Amino acid sequence: MDSPFSLKNKKILVIGASSGLGKRIAIESAAQGANMILVGRNEDRLKQTLAALQGGAHSYEVVDINQTESVNALVSKLSGLDGVVNSAGIVESQLFSFLKEDSIRQIMETNFFSPVLLIQKLVKKKKINKPGSIVFLSSVSGPLLTYIGNSSYSASKSAITGIAKTMALELAPKQIRVNCLLPAMIKTELLGNIASSQEDLSSDEQNYPLGGYGRPEDVAYAAVYLLSDASKWITGINLKIDGGLTLR
Ligand SMILES: NC(=O)c1ccc[n+]([C@@H]2O[C@H](COP(=O)([O-])OP(=O)(O)OC[C@H]3O[C@@H](n4cnc5c(N)ncnc54)[C@H](OP(=O)(O)O)[C@@H]3O)[C@@H](O)[C@H]2O)c1
């Protein structure tokens, strides 16, 4: 009998699979037997993720989630999804007083509106199986704490946790679960876009009780759990993955 933690024969869509956490989630999900569909804008990096996946029938789609036509084309191609993970996201570090309207809108577009509207289309067009699992990458930043210069990013992540709770309630009768992962700092490409010096990052690492920043697999293993039948009675949660940061 398969382990309840297995993803054998599950079809899972990962949005933002070309790098960082989405890439690692795709790799670990495939290692548990899932068939992956990878989405991102950068085809070369999607191919690199694809090449790193074990077994299964995997594929990728080059899609900018902010482009409605290509999202609609993606949705029409998909069917029978057992799981959807949104890991697409961008970050900008800017003091509140200097925030530009365009950049606030851009962060909200990529981190909130586009993934939510894509998943709404998947639900309305019955592309997600019953039972099914939706996992959003939120963050500790916003729902639980924040950093100087992180206002629009924090707002976008709080918005995701807010809508995910209501989605969880409304989609429960369809046996579609909706959960959020709330990582603290994880070493991925995204860190390069945060305008801190290496010294600032190294001293920030001292704040983590379990020692330093997390690794992409720390988040990926939690995603595998939420995608698997082992978590079938769990919906509407915010699972923090933070090395103990928010205990302080
Ligand atoms: N790393 C951390 O410390 C951390 C902590 C908490 C939460 N998170 C959240 O976790 C998620 C993943 O972060 P990460 O560190 O893995 O970042 P990353 O390495 O920069 O990856 C971001 C992913 O999003 C995709 N993406 C961005 N804009 C897109 C668009 N318009 N259409 C389609 N795909 C798009 C990128 O693909 P393309 O460039 O190919 O489009 C890439 O695959 C984000 O939502 C982030 O906010 C990260």
PDBQT file of the ligand as one rigid body, heavy atoms in Angstrom, charges set to zero:
ROOT
HETATM    1  N1  LIG A 301      12.874  32.975  -0.731  1.00  0.00    +0.000 N 
HETATM    2  C1  LIG A 301      12.333  33.399   0.380  1.00  0.00    +0.000 C 
HETATM    3  O1  LIG A 301      13.035  33.726   1.354  1.00  0.00    +0.000 OA
HETATM    4  C2  LIG A 301      10.835  33.480   0.511  1.00  0.00    +0.000 A 
HETATM    5  C3  LIG A 301      10.295  33.669   1.788  1.00  0.00    +0.000 A 
HETATM    6  C4  LIG A 301       8.912  33.757   1.937  1.00  0.00    +0.000 A 
HETATM    7  C5  LIG A 301       8.085  33.643   0.835  1.00  0.00    +0.000 A 
HETATM    8  N2  LIG A 301       8.629  33.466  -0.408  1.00  0.00    +0.000 N 
HETATM    9  C6  LIG A 301       7.701  33.387  -1.542  1.00  0.00    +0.000 C 
HETATM   10  O2  LIG A 301       7.910  32.157  -2.205  1.00  0.00    +0.000 OA
HETATM   11  C7  LIG A 301       7.664  32.308  -3.606  1.00  0.00    +0.000 C 
HETATM   12  C8  LIG A 301       8.872  31.819  -4.380  1.00  0.00    +0.000 C 
HETATM   13  O3  LIG A 301       9.998  32.599  -3.997  1.00  0.00    +0.000 OA
HETATM   14  P1  LIG A 301      11.457  32.229  -4.518  1.00  0.00    +0.000 P 
HETATM   15  O4  LIG A 301      12.392  32.613  -3.448  1.00  0.00    +0.000 OA
HETATM   16  O5  LIG A 301      11.454  30.857  -5.060  1.00  0.00    +0.000 OA
HETATM   17  O6  LIG A 301      11.615  33.296  -5.713  1.00  0.00    +0.000 OA
HETATM   18  P2  LIG A 301      12.338  33.166  -7.130  1.00  0.00    +0.000 P 
HETATM   19  O7  LIG A 301      13.477  32.204  -7.044  1.00  0.00    +0.000 OA
HETATM   20  O8  LIG A 301      12.591  34.547  -7.581  1.00  0.00    +0.000 OA
HETATM   21  O9  LIG A 301      11.206  32.489  -8.031  1.00  0.00    +0.000 OA
HETATM   22  C9  LIG A 301      10.064  33.192  -8.375  1.00  0.00    +0.000 C 
HETATM   23  C10 LIG A 301       9.320  32.402  -9.429  1.00  0.00    +0.000 C 
HETATM   24  O10 LIG A 301       8.187  33.179  -9.819  1.00  0.00    +0.000 OA
HETATM   25  C11 LIG A 301       8.087  33.152 -11.230  1.00  0.00    +0.000 C 
HETATM   26  N3  LIG A 301       7.389  34.329 -11.708  1.00  0.00    +0.000 N 
HETATM   27  C12 LIG A 301       7.584  35.620 -11.329  1.00  0.00    +0.000 A 
HETATM   28  N4  LIG A 301       6.768  36.427 -12.027  1.00  0.00    +0.000 NA
HETATM   29  C13 LIG A 301       6.041  35.624 -12.849  1.00  0.00    +0.000 A 
HETATM   30  C14 LIG A 301       5.044  35.868 -13.826  1.00  0.00    +0.000 A 
HETATM   31  N5  LIG A 301       4.607  37.105 -14.101  1.00  0.00    +0.000 N 
HETATM   32  N6  LIG A 301       4.521  34.816 -14.493  1.00  0.00    +0.000 NA
HETATM   33  C15 LIG A 301       4.951  33.561 -14.241  1.00  0.00    +0.000 A 
HETATM   34  N7  LIG A 301       5.890  33.265 -13.327  1.00  0.00    +0.000 NA
HETATM   35  C16 LIG A 301       6.438  34.288 -12.645  1.00  0.00    +0.000 A 
HETATM   36  C17 LIG A 301       9.556  33.099 -11.676  1.00  0.00    +0.000 C 
HETATM   37  O11 LIG A 301       9.649  32.533 -12.964  1.00  0.00    +0.000 OA
HETATM   38  P3  LIG A 301      10.103  33.314 -14.304  1.00  0.00    +0.000 P 
HETATM   39  O12 LIG A 301      11.143  34.306 -13.958  1.00  0.00    +0.000 OA
HETATM   40  O13 LIG A 301      10.529  32.191 -15.203  1.00  0.00    +0.000 OA
HETATM   41  O14 LIG A 301       8.843  33.926 -14.769  1.00  0.00    +0.000 OA
HETATM   42  C18 LIG A 301      10.145  32.132 -10.664  1.00  0.00    +0.000 C 
HETATM   43  O15 LIG A 301       9.942  30.796 -11.081  1.00  0.00    +0.000 OA
HETATM   44  C19 LIG A 301       7.358  33.787  -3.825  1.00  0.00    +0.000 C 
HETATM   45  O16 LIG A 301       5.964  33.962  -3.857  1.00  0.00    +0.000 OA
HETATM   46  C20 LIG A 301       7.946  34.453  -2.591  1.00  0.00    +0.000 C 
HETATM   47  O17 LIG A 301       7.292  35.644  -2.285  1.00  0.00    +0.000 OA
HETATM   48  C21 LIG A 301       9.977  33.382  -0.588  1.00  0.00    +0.000 A 
ENDROOT
TORSDOF 0
